[in-house]
Amino acid sequence: MTVGEVAQRSGVAVSTLHFYEAKGLIAATRSRGNQRRFSRDILRRIAIIRVAQHLGIPLAEITTLLKPIPAGKQPTAADVREMVANWRQSLQARIDGLTRLRDHLDSCIGCGCLSLEDCPLRNPSDELGAANGSGPVLLQRDQA
């Protein structure tokens, strides 16, 4: 299939397909005229990428999840089950992190004061940086 056909069938822009290819998420062969040609299995691979992106999984993680399935090989049901299991773990970790964030910011969101003593995001002048690293170290410590 040409890149235009893949774009039309997958609902993904040609530029996005080029981006996916540059990131190693998909692969094409070249025709004698040096045009990209994709095998039909690419449509399922793109669908998997799009679903994972919709779930908020970063492209680097999607690349890792797809690595065991070489380009040109259609993912089997077992391959997809394994990916979904990994997605569940990743999504649960995100849910847990967002829950902690919500719980720490609950009082700040309610009043807007961003308490100087208790706010898990506050690290004035990077005071905690020497011992614990920069940024919202109190919040990050709670996530660990």
C-alpha positions in Angstrom: 0.0 0.0 0.0 1.2 3.5 -0.7 1.6 6.1 2.1 -1.6 7.8 0.8 -3.6 4.6 0.9 -2.4 3.9 4.4 -3.3 7.4 5.5 -6.8 7.1 4.0 -7.4 3.6 5.4 -6.1 4.4 8.9 -7.4 7.9 9.3 -3.9 9.2 10.1 -2.2 12.0 8.2 0.7 11.3 5.9 2.9 13.5 8.1 2.0 11.4 11.1 2.9 8.2 9.2 6.3 9.7 8.4 6.7 10.7 12.0 5.8 7.2 13.2 8.3 5.8 10.7 11.1 8.2 11.9 10.4 7.0 15.5 10.6 3.4 14.5 7.0 2.6 15.2 6.2 1.5 11.7 8.4 0.5 8.7 8.0 0.6 5.0 9.9 -0.9 2.1 10.9 1.1 -1.0 9.7 0.4 -4.5 12.0 0.4 -7.4 11.0 4.0 -7.9 12.0 4.7 -4.3 8.4 5.1 -3.1 7.3 3.9 0.4 5.2 0.7 0.4 3.5 -0.6 3.4 2.2 -4.1 4.0 -1.4 -4.4 5.1 -0.5 -5.4 8.6 0.5 -1.8 9.1 -3.1 -0.9 9.6 -3.4 -3.0 12.8 -0.1 -1.6 14.0 -1.3 2.0 13.5 -4.6 1.1 15.2 -2.7 -0.2 18.2 -0.5 3.0 18.3 -3.6 5.2 18.1 -5.4 3.4 20.9 -2.3 3.5 23.1 -1.9 7.3 22.4 -5.5 7.8 23.3 -4.9 6.1 26.6 -2.1 8.6 27.2 0.8 6.1 26.7 3.9 8.0 25.6 5.4 7.1 22.2 8.6 5.9 23.8 6.6 3.4 25.8 4.6 2.4 22.7 7.8 1.8 20.9 9.0 -0.5 23.7 5.6 -2.4 23.7 5.8 -2.9 19.9 9.4 -3.9 19.8 8.8 -7.7 20.2 6.5 -7.5 17.1 8.7 -6.8 14.1 7.4 -4.6 11.4 5.8 -6.6 8.7 4.4 -9.1 11.1 0.7 -8.8 12.1 0.3 -8.9 15.9 -1.3 -12.1 17.1 -4.0 -12.2 19.7 -1.4 -13.2 22.3 0.8 -10.2 21.3 -2.1 -7.9 21.8 -3.0 -9.5 25.2 0.6 -9.0 26.4 0.5 -5.3 25.3 -2.8 -4.7 27.0 -1.5 -6.3 30.2 1.5 -3.9 30.1 -0.9 -1.0 29.3 -2.9 -1.9 32.4 0.1 -1.6 34.6 1.2 1.7 33.1 -2.3 3.1 33.3 -2.7 2.0 36.9 0.6 3.7 37.8 -0.7 6.9 36.2 -4.0 6.6 38.0 -2.3 6.1 41.3 0.0 9.1 40.6 -2.9 11.3 39.6 -4.9 10.2 42.7 -1.9 11.2 44.9 -1.6 14.5 43.2 -5.4 15.2 43.6 -5.3 14.3 47.2 -2.3 16.5 47.9 -3.7 19.4 46.0 -7.2 19.0 47.4 -7.0 21.8 50.0 -5.0 24.1 47.6 -7.5 23.7 44.8 -10.3 24.5 47.2 -9.0 27.7 48.5 -6.3 28.7 46.0 -3.8 29.6 48.8 -1.0 27.2 47.9 0.0 26.9 51.5 3.7 27.8 52.0 4.1 25.2 54.7 2.2 22.2 53.4 2.0 22.5 49.6 3.7 19.5 48.1 4.6 21.5 45.0 6.4 24.3 46.8 10.2 24.1 47.0 11.3 27.7 47.4 14.8 28.5 46.1 15.2 24.8 45.6 15.9 24.4 49.4 15.3 20.7 49.2 17.4 20.3 46.1 20.7 19.7 47.8 19.5 16.6 49.5 16.6 15.5 47.5 16.8 16.9 44.0 15.0 19.8 42.3 11.3 20.3 41.6 8.3 19.2 43.6 10.4 16.8 45.7 7.8 16.5 48.4 5.2 15.3 45.9 7.7 13.1 44.1 8.7 11.5 47.4 5.1 10.6 48.1 4.8 9.0 44.7 7.8 6.8 45.3 
